[in-house]
Structures are given as C-alpha cells and as structure tokens.
Amino acid sequence: MLPAVIWISLMGLAISRPSPNYLENQFTVQNESEEVRSEAIKRLLEVFGMEDPPAALVRGHKQPPQYMLDLYNTIADVDGVTKDPTLLEGNTVRSFFDKLHSEHVEFLFNMSTVAKSEKILTAELHLFKLRPQASLTFNRHHFCQVSVYQVLDSSKKNVSQGKKLLSSRLVPIHSSGWEVFTITQAVRSWMSDEGSNLGLLVTVRTLAGLQMDQKSVRFASGRHHHHSKQPMLVLFTDDGRRASSLEMTAKGSDDFPVGPSLPFPSLPLPATARRSARSADYDDSGEKMPCQRLPLYVDFEEIGWSGWIVSPRGYNAYHCKGSCPFPLGQNMRPTNHATVQSIINALKLTKGIETPCCVPDKLFSINLLYFDDDENVVLKQYDDMVAGSCGCH
C-alpha cells in the first residue's frame, strides 16, 4: 500500500505544479509588460526633452522660489495649460541660487545644466533689499547707486580692469523688496566659455561716487536670511524644440505626411488593444458616436514623477474619438480635403478610400514647474500637449 500512497502523492504534486510552458508564458508576459512600460516612459521623457528623470527630492526640505510659483500661475491655469502663448519669452525659465554665500556682495551661479544649444534671451539678477538698521533710519542720503559687475579677474575685482559693468541704477535707501538687474551679457559670455564664470560683484555708492557703509544698504544673503529672500539668477531661454504645426502635417503630401512621426520602432499592440481599436467609433450601446473630444488624464504621480514635478500634479490631455460619417456637418469641423474624401468614400468611386479620421484640430501647450538634478527650479513650456478640439480630417 505504501508505494500506492507515494504514487498518489506524486500524482497530486504533478497536478498542482504549473507546467513549464505555463511558467514560461507567464514570465514572457511579465517581461513584455515591463519592456512596454520602460519604452513608454522613455518615449514620454523624450516628449519632455529629457533622457532621464531628475532625481526625486525630499520635498519637505526644498521649496521653489515664490517668483517661479508666481510666474507659473501667471502663464498657466490649474492644469498647467498656457493661458496666453505671448506671455512667456522663449519656452524655458530657470532659477539658480547663489553658490558662494559670501559675506560680501558677491555671487556665483552654476550654469552647467543649461545646454549650449539653447538661445539665451534674458538673464536677471534678483536681490532682496533689506530695510536699513534702525540706527541708520535718518541717513541724510535718500538714494544710492547700485551697480552689478561681471568679475573678469578674481585677483583684480576691486579695480576697473578686473570687472565689467553690466547694470547700474538708483535705488531708494529706505525701501525694501526685490531689485532686479539685467545681466544677459555676462551669462552669454559664460555659456560660450564656461571657465569665464567667475561670478558677479555688486557695489553700492552715494550719488557722489563714495563707497557706502554696508549697514546702510543691505541685501539678503543665502547664509543669514530666509530661503525665500535668497539671491537668485533667473534665466529665460529657448531650446528650439518647437513642434511642427498642424497646418504643416495636415497637407498630406510626401514631404509632410499626416500624423506624428516618432523616431522609435512601433510597439506591438496586445490583442485586447487591437480589438478595442476596431470598435473605437462605437459607444457602450453599440451605436456609432460622432467625432468628439473626450477626457484623457495624465497623472504624474501614477507615472512616478511626483517627486520632482512641483506643478501641475497632472493634466487633461484629452483625446479624439468617434466616426466621421457622410455627410460631414460643420459641427465636425471638417477640412475641405476631409469633405472630398468623405464624398469619394460614400460614392465608392475609388477602392480602399476610408472615411476621414477624428483627430485633434487645435492643440494647446502645457507648462511644467520642476526641480532639475542640480535642484534648480525650471519652468518649461511644451507645445501641442492638449487636444483643444476635435474634427474630421
């Protein structure tokens, strides 16, 4: 009887153990899923002009400058969609904090994260002017001359040969708040020769040209004052990544093929996706639905990017879905080409001519506010990210 019992036990193990083919198939499916996710994230990073996502920060210990938050809220709505394309000069704004933390009014900014291919549009030095100390409130001077210099030679920065004047103007002595100076010339020279970045020097003089006491006119430093008042360099650039216009891609010629062209191999669609693609123009009741715009929310937290993106937390990209049956009404926003194609299809004058497609005919840009690898805060605008409306094309 014992051999029989052992045999039955072995049979039970054989029945409960998955077959090698089953395990191999499960492993293959899991690998394919990971591969698809990895490739999808890679493509999404390409859309956002990145090779790798910036390292996630411990967000509680790092706050973006108020200036960058205010700028973002000025040009973007709650979903990050651009309110007015003309508000922002270029498509990228970066803020850099001073790396020197000197007791004197000297500053050094690390510009290594800016690509040499970017066009430098405007650079500004933002300094927070503190109120004079109480004992000096009744200073006989009402204005002072604040000048910003580019340091050319660290050993001669106190003489004219060692520095170059970038910006100078009168500032009320008894005022407090942000003062902004244009330093575009210096940043352009730093970008052409990284070794020439020896920093900036700020001097404060009376109207007669005499050096003023540092206690009379004080600027906040990163060492002794709140992070919200830190000296900051704000840089406006354009990286040249402008998406091709809809008018260009809608021509349908050999030079401008219809539809996006990505420099990546196509990923095979799972069988369920292929089946759903064939029934895309039908609603749940089986009725054909007309071309329309439907929600498509992109959640950065689900993608795993919430650690470095400040705002928005996600956005509604929308997508176009539905049929373009003959005759095309004006509510379907058809192009003349789509109308002709619809007529040829209806009359069956030429074989293989399909009905027009429901696609975006207006696209909006979105704005992303995020920390880069050097913990600088970047505001970047991306074209053609939201389907504004749909039509038959």
LOROBA-320435 format. One record per residue: residue in one letter; z, x, y of N, C-alpha, C in turn. Coordinates in steps of 0.2 Angstrom, whole numbers, plus 5000, padded with zeros to 4 digits. Layout:
AZXYZXYZXY...
//
This chain:
M500050044994500050005000500050045006L500350105006500450145012499750165015P499250185010498650205013498250145016A498350085014498050025017498350015024V499050025024499350015031499050065036I499050125034498750185038498050165040W497650135035496950125037496850065042I497350015041497349955046497549985053S498050025053498250055059497650095063L497350135059496750175061496250125064M496150075060495650025062495849995069G496449975070496749945076496649995082L496750065081496650115086495850115088A495450115083494750115084494450055088I494750005087494549945090494849945098S495449965099495749965106495450025110R495150075107494950135110494250125113P494150135120493450125123492950165120S492350145119491850185116491650245121P491350295118491150355123490650335128N490150285126489650265130489950225136Y490450185135490850145140491150185145L491550235142491850285147491350325151E490850345148490350375152490050335157N489850275156489550225161490050215166Q490750205165491250195170491250255174F491250315172491350375175490650385180T490150365177489450365181489550325187V489750255186489850205191490250235197Q490850265195491350285199491050345203N490750385200490450445204489850425208E489450375206488950345211489250315217S489850275216490150245221490450295226E490750345224490950405228490450435232E489850445228489250485231488950435237V488950375236488650325241489150325247R489750325246490250325251490150385255S490150445252490150505255489450515259E488950485257488250495260488250445266A488650385265488650335271489050365276I489650395275490050425280489650475284K489250515280488850575283488350545288R488050495286487550465290487850435296L488450405295488750375301488950425306L489250485304489350545308488750565312E488150565308487550585311487350535317V487550475316487350425322487850445328F488450465326488950485332488850555334G488350585332488150655334488650705331M488950695326489450745323489250765316E489450825314489450855307490050835303D490650845306491250825303491650785308P492150745305492550705310493050755312P493250745318493850785321494450775317A494850825317495550825313495950775316A496250735312496750675314497350705317L497550675323498150695326498750655325V499350685326499950645326499950605333R499750545333499550515339500150505344G500750495341501350485345501550545350H501250605348501450665352500850685357K500350645357499750665361499450595364Q499450595371499250535375498650555379P498150515379497550535383497650525390P497350565395497450565402497350495404Q497750475409497650405412496950395415Y496650455418496050455421495450435416M495550465410495050445405495050375402L495750345402495850275400495550235405D495650245411495350205417494650205417L494350265416493650275416493350235410Y493650235404493350195398493450125400N493950095403494050025404493550005410T493350055414492850035419492150025417I491950065412491250055409491150015403A491750005400491649975393492149905393D491949855389492349795388492849815382V493149765380493649775375493449795368D492749785367492449805360492049875361G492149905367491849965369491049955371V490849895372490149885374490049905381T489549935383489449955390489349895395K489749895400489649845405489049845409D488949915411488349925416488149995414P487550005412487250075410487250125416T487250095422487150135428487850165430L488350145427489050165430489250235428L488950265422489150325420488550375421E488750435424488250485424488150525418G487550525415487550555408487750515403N487950545397488250505392488850535389T489150585392489750615389490150635395V490850625394491350645399491950675395R492150735397492650775393493150795398S493850785396494350815400494650875396F494850925400495150985397495751005401F496251025397496951035400496951115401D497351135406497451205408497751245402K497451295401497751345395498251395398L498251405404498551465407499351455408H499451395411500151375413500451425417S500151445422500451495426500851475432E501351515434501751495439501451495446H500851525446500451525452499951475451V499551455457499051405456498351435453E498451455447497851475443497751435437F497151425435496951385429496451415425L496451405418495951425414495851365409F495251355408495051295403494551325398N494651305392494251325386493651275385M493051305387492451255386492051265380S492351295375491951315369491751255365T492051195366491751135362491151105365V490951125371490351105374489751135372A489251105369488651135366488251165372K487951215371487451255376486851205377S486651165373486051125374486251065379E486851055380487050995385486851015392K486650965395486550975403487150955407I487351005410487951005415487750965421L488050905422487950865428488450875433T489050865432489550875437490250895434A490550945437491250965435491750955440E492350935439492850915444493450945442L493850975446494551005445495050945448H495450915444495950865446496650895446L496850895452497550925453498050865456F498650865454499050815456499550845462K499450825468499850855473500550815474L501050855473501750835474501950825481R502450785482502750775489503150845491P503150855497503450915499504250905498Q504550965497505350955496505650925502A506250895501506550855507506650905513S506850965512507051005517506451025522L505851015519505251035522504850975525T505150915524504850855526504550855533F504950885538504750885545504350955547N503950975542503551035544503051015550R502951065554502551055560501851045559H501651065553500951065551500850995547H500250965549500050895546499550905541F499150955541498550965536498551035534C498351045528498251115526497551125523Q497251185522496651195520496751215512V496451175508496551195500495851215498S495851275495495151305493495251325486V494651305482494651325475494051375474Y494251435470493851485469493751495462Q493151525460492951545454493151625453V493551645448493851715448493251755445L493051805448492451845446492751915443D493351935445493651995443494351985443S494651985437495451975437495852025441S495552085441495952135445495852135452K495352095455495252085462495252015465K495651975461495551905463495951885470N496351935473496651925479496251955485V495651975483495151995489494451965488S494051955493493451915493492951935488Q492952005486492452025481492652005474G493251985473493451965466493451885465K493151845469493151775469492651745472K492451685471491851645474492051575476L491951565482492251495484491751435481L492151385479491751335475491851265480S492451255482492551195486493151205491S493151175497493751185501493751125506R494351095507494351045512495151035514L495150995520495850975522496150925518V496850935517497250895513497950875517P498150815518498750795522499350825518I499750865522500350895519500850845516H500950795519501450745517501250695512S500550705510500350655505500550675498S500450625493500550645486499950605482G499750635476499250605472498750645470W498250625466497750665464497250685469E497050755469496550785473495950805468V495350795470494850815466494350855470F494150915466493750965469493150975464T492550985467491950995463491851065462I491751085455491751155453491151165448T490651125449490051125445489751195444Q489651225450489351295449489651345444A490351335445490751385440490651365433V490651305431490551285424489851295422R489351295426488651305424488651385422S488951425426488951495425489351515419W489851475417490251495411489851475405M489451415406489051395400488551445398S488251475403487751525402487951595400D488651605402488951665400489651655399E489851645392490551625391491051675393G490851735393491351795395491551795402S491151755406491251755413491751705415N492051665410492551615412493251655412L493351675418494051705420494551655423G494351595424494751545427494651525434L495051485437495051465444495651485448L495551495454496151515459496151465464V496751435466496751385472497251415477T496951415483497351445489497551385494V498151395497498251345502498451375509R498151365514498251395520498251345526T498551375532498551325538497951325541L497851285546497151275549497051345553A497551385554497351445557497251505552G497251485546497051535541497651575538L498251555539498851585537499051565530Q499251605526499551585519500151535520M500151475516500651435517501151445512D501851425513502351435508502251385503Q502251405496502151365490502551305490K503151305493503651255493503351195498S502951215502502651165507502151115504V501751155500501151115497501151135489R501351085485501451095478501051055474F500751085469500351045464500651055457A500650995453500950995447500651045442S501051075438500851115433500951085426G500651115421500751095414501451115411R501751165415502351195412502951155414H503051125420503651095423503551025424H503050995423502950925426502650885420H502750815421502550765416501750775414H501650765407500950775405500450735409S500650675411500150635415499950665422K500250715424500150755430499850825429Q499650835423499350905422498750915425P498650985427497950995430497450985425M496850965427496350945422495650955425L495250975420494450985422494150925419V493750895423493350835420492650855420L492250855415491550875414491150815412F490550805416490050755415489450785412T489250775406488650805404488150755400D487550775399487150735395486850775389D486950745383486750785377486050775375G485650735378484950725377484850675371R485350655368485250605362485150535364R484550525366484350455368483950425363A484150365361483750335355483050305358S482550305354481950285356481950215357S481550195362481650125365481350075360L481550015361481249955356480549945358E480349955364479649945366479149995362M479450055361479050105358478950095350T479550075347479550065340479149995338A479149955343478849885342478049885342K477749945344477049945344476649945337G477049965332476749965326476150005324S476050055328475450105327475650155323D475250205321475350255316475850305320D475850315326476250355330476950325331F477050265331477650235332477750175327P477950195321478050145315478650105317V478550035314479049985315479650005311G480249995314480850015310481150085311P481750095310482050155311481850205306S481850265308481650325303482150375303L482550375297483050425296482850485292P483150545294482950605290483350615284F483450555280483850555274483450525269P483550545262483250505257483550445256S483150395254483450325253483950325247L484450285248484950275243484750215239P484750215232484650165228485050105229L484850045229485249985230485549965224P486149945223486349915217486049845216A486049825209485649765208485849705212T486549695213486849635217486549645224A486449705227486149705234485449685234R485049705228484349685228484349615228R484749575224484649505223484849475229S485349495233485549465239485049475245A484649535244484149545249483649495249R483449475242482949425241483149355244S483749345244483949275246484249275253A484149325257484449335264484249285269D483749245268483549195273483849125271Y484249125266484549055264485249055265D485448995267486248985268486548965262D487148955262487548935256487248875252S487048825256486748765253486048775250G485748835251485048845249484548825254E484748805260484248785265484048855268K483448855270483148915274483548905281M483748965284484048965290483649005295P483548985301483149015306483449085308C483049125311483249185313483849185318Q484349215317484949215322485349275321R485849285326486249335326486949325323L487149365319487749345315488249405316P488949395315489449455316489349505311L489549565313489549625308490049675311Y490649665309491249705312491249775309V491249825313491349895311492149915312D492549925307493249935308493350015307F493550045312493550125311494250145307E494650095307495250105303495050105295E494650055293494450055286494050115284I493650145289493250195288493650265287G494250255290494750315290494650355296W494450325302494350365308494850355313S495350305312495850285317496350345319G496350395316496750455318496550495324W495850485325495650525331495250485336I495150425335494750375339495350345343V495350345350495850315354495650235355S494950225357494750165358493950165358P493650105355494050045353494250055345R494650015343494850015336494249995331G493749965334493149945330492749905335Y492149885333491749845337491249805333N491049745336490549705333489849725334A489549755329488849775329488349715329Y488549665326488049605324487549625320H487249575317486549585313486149525313C485549535312485049485312484849455305K484849395304484749365298484349295299G483949285294483549215294482849225293S482549165293481749165292481449155299C480749175298480349165304479749115302P479849055301479349015298478848995303F478248975301477648945306477848875307P477748855313477548885319478148915323L478148975326478649005329478848975336G479448955337479648925343479848985348Q479848965354480149015359480849035358N481248985355481949005354482049055349M481449075345481449135341481249195344R481149195350480949255354480349295351P479849265349479349305345478949345350T478649405348478149435352477449405350N476949425354476349405353476049425346H476249485344476049515338476349475332A476949455333477349415328476949345327T476849315333476449245333475849255329V475449305331474749315327474849325320Q475349365318475549375311475749315307S476149275311476349205308475749165307I475249165311474649115310474249145305I474149205304473749235299474049225292N474749225292475049215286475049135284A475049095289475049025287474348995285L473849025288473149015286472949055280K473349095278473149135272472449175273L472349195279471749225280471649295277T472249335276472249395273472749405268K472649425262473149435257473649485259G474249475257474849525257475149525264I474949475269475249475275475849425275E476449455276477149425276477249385282T477749345282477949315289478349365293P478349355299478749405304479449415301C479749465303480449485302480949465307C481549445305482049435310482449495311V482349525317482649595319482949585326P483349635328483649645335483049655340D483049615345482549625351482849645357K483549655357483949685363484549725360L484649785362485149825359485549855365F486249855364486749875369487049945366S487249985371487650045369488350025369I488750075365489450065365489750135367N490450135369490750195371491350205367L491450275365491950295361492450345365L493050335365493550375368493950405362Y493950475361494250505356494450575357F494850605353495050675353494650715349D494450775352493950825348494450875344D494150915341494550965337495051005341D494851015348495251055352495751015356E495850955354496250905357496050885364N495450895366495250875372495050795371V495050755376494850685376494150685378V493750645374493050645375492850565376L492450555381492150485382491450495381K491150455376490450465374490150395373Q489450395376489150335376488550345370Y488450295366487950295361487550235362D486850245362486350195363486250155357D485950095358485650055353486150045347M486850025348487350015343487549945342V487349895346487549825346486849785347A486749735342486249695342486449635348G486049645353486249595359485949525357S485349525354485049465352484449475347C484249425344483849425338483149395339G482649415336481949375337481549395331C480949355331480449365326479949415328H479949475325479449525327479049545321
//
